[in-house]
Amino acid sequence: MGLGFERTPAITDKEGTCNALQGSDAGRWPLDPYVVFVASDEARVEPAAQNSHRDPSKVQAGVASHIAETVEELQAIDARDRETMSARNRLADVVTRRSGSLRFVAFHVVWFTTWLALNIPDWQFRFDPFPFGLLTTIVSLEAILLSVFILMSENRQAQRDERHARVDLQVNLIAEREVTKVITMLAELRQDLGLQVQDEEVDQMNKKTKVQDLVEAVDSETVHDRNSPGT
């Protein structure tokens, strides 16, 4: 049997939405203008000729603009966090940042060297003889204060990381539902075009993902790994 393809333009509105395919109402599909080739035993959809000659520079400019908007949005979120940061958190960040620098190490090397040089010899300038009780007290207090400031900074960073993780989860869930919707629309389009193809994997992907099932599966796997011998 000859295929005898028939070239039939898709009917589109101003928004580029396909309203009819091969003379029948196929629903409203969010597609660019497409051309439908219909045969007696199969059908396929191909992009219209005008879509195959897009300017690559315009496409790259659009992608760059989208990336720039995303970066600016993230920078605005970081700027808002800095503006709403409390004074104690600002102090904790400053102390943590300064204490983790090479200047901090150099300062302590000079400080300890000078202190020992003044207090080891038995002369009139000695004010903290061996075993250097005053130096030990000062260093202990410094260690306590630094530990508190570092813990404050880490707690705030942990809160930010938790928020970012929640945002990533929400974005992933939204993306998963959007992909599921696209698969559903493609399956309906395939059915309208008379293409009967059985694919169990596609049928499984077409189902909505339940977050609770995923959480229970991860928890069950974690418990199993902990109870496994050798762990």
Secondary structure, 3 states (H helix, E strand, C coil): CCCCCEEEECEECCCCCEEEECCEEEEEECCCCEEEEECCCCEEEEECHHHHHCCHHHHHHHHHHHHHHHHHHHHHHHHHHHHCCCHHHHHHHHHHHHHCCHHHHHHHHHHHHHHHHHHCCCCCCCCCCCCCHHHHHHHHHHHHHHHHHHHHHHHHHHHHHHHHHHHHHHHHHHHHHHHHHHHHHHHHHHHHCCCCCCCHHHHHHCCCCCHHHHHHHHHHHHHHHHHCCCC
